[in-house]
Amino acid sequence: MDPRHKERLETIQELYSISFTRQKNLREKTKKIIGKSGYLNKIIQKFAPKFPVDKIAKVDLAILNLAAYELIVEKKEPPKVIINEAVELARELGSNKSYSFVNAVLGKIYESISES
């Protein structure tokens, strides 16, 4: 398994688990995402207006938070790589429709940041 994929998977697992219980010993990246979660959730809500953030499946929201953080804040990888990886993670971890939802939301986020 690609080390970047493994790292993203572990980050998503941490983000998912903190939606249920308080966690200790989180990865630094997870802490940074949590610190920006209010901002990231507003962006996700803007580009998925029919789906209130509290109604989005927790695993899908974890994937969206990670990918939005990488697209908007971190900017280390090319945007298409980030989106493709998020879609693959949604296929692995989410429901049958998760990957298309994640792809649509991230595509809209990417369009908005590439226009600015």
C-alpha positions in Angstrom: 0.0 0.0 0.0 1.2 3.5 -0.9 2.5 5.2 2.3 0.5 8.4 1.4 -2.7 6.3 1.0 -2.0 4.6 4.3 -1.5 7.9 6.1 -4.7 9.3 4.7 -6.6 6.2 5.7 -5.3 6.5 9.3 -6.2 10.2 9.4 -9.7 9.4 8.2 -10.0 6.7 10.9 -9.0 9.3 13.6 -11.4 11.9 12.2 -14.2 9.4 12.2 -13.5 8.1 15.6 -13.4 11.5 17.3 -17.0 12.1 16.0 -18.0 9.4 18.6 -15.5 9.7 21.5 -12.6 12.0 22.6 -9.3 10.6 21.4 -5.8 11.0 22.7 -2.5 10.8 20.8 -3.9 12.1 17.5 -1.6 12.6 14.6 -0.4 16.2 14.0 -2.3 16.4 10.7 -5.5 15.3 12.4 -5.1 18.0 15.0 -4.7 20.6 12.3 -7.8 19.4 10.5 -9.8 19.5 13.7 -8.6 23.0 14.4 -9.9 24.1 11.0 -13.1 21.9 11.0 -15.4 24.8 11.5 -14.0 26.6 8.4 -13.8 23.3 6.4 -17.4 22.4 7.3 -18.6 25.8 6.1 -16.9 25.3 2.8 -18.4 21.8 2.5 -21.8 23.1 3.4 -21.5 25.8 0.7 -20.8 23.3 -2.0 -23.3 20.6 -0.7 -26.2 22.9 0.2 -28.8 20.1 0.0 -26.9 18.1 2.7 -26.5 19.7 6.1 -23.1 18.9 7.5 -24.6 17.1 10.5 -26.6 14.8 8.2 -23.6 13.8 6.0 -22.4 10.3 6.8 -19.5 10.6 9.3 -17.1 8.7 7.2 -17.9 10.8 4.1 -17.5 14.0 6.2 -14.1 12.7 7.5 -13.0 12.2 3.9 -14.3 15.6 2.8 -12.6 17.3 5.7 -9.2 15.7 4.9 -9.4 16.4 1.2 -10.7 20.0 1.7 -7.8 20.6 4.1 -5.3 19.2 1.6 -6.8 21.3 -1.2 -7.3 24.6 0.6 -4.8 24.7 3.5 -1.9 22.3 2.9 -1.6 22.4 -0.9 1.2 19.9 -1.1 -0.2 17.6 -3.7 -1.8 18.4 -7.1 -5.6 19.0 -6.6 -6.5 16.2 -9.0 -4.4 13.7 -7.0 -6.1 14.8 -3.8 -9.6 14.4 -5.3 -8.8 11.1 -6.9 -7.4 9.7 -3.6 -10.5 11.0 -1.7 -12.8 9.3 -4.3 -10.9 6.0 -3.9 -11.1 6.3 -0.1 -14.9 6.9 -0.4 -15.2 3.7 -2.6 -13.3 1.8 0.1 -14.9 3.1 3.2 -18.3 4.7 2.2 -21.6 3.6 0.9 -22.4 2.9 -2.8 -23.0 6.6 -3.5 -20.3 8.1 -1.3 -17.7 8.3 -4.0 -19.9 10.3 -6.4 -20.9 12.6 -3.6 -17.3 13.2 -2.5 -16.2 13.7 -6.1 -19.0 16.3 -6.8 -18.3 18.3 -3.6 -14.5 18.3 -4.1 -14.9 19.1 -7.8 -16.9 22.2 -6.9 -14.4 23.2 -4.2 -11.6 22.8 -6.7 -13.4 24.9 -9.3 -13.9 27.7 -6.8 -10.3 27.8 -5.7 -8.9 27.6 -9.2 -11.1 30.6 -10.2 -9.7 32.8 -7.4 
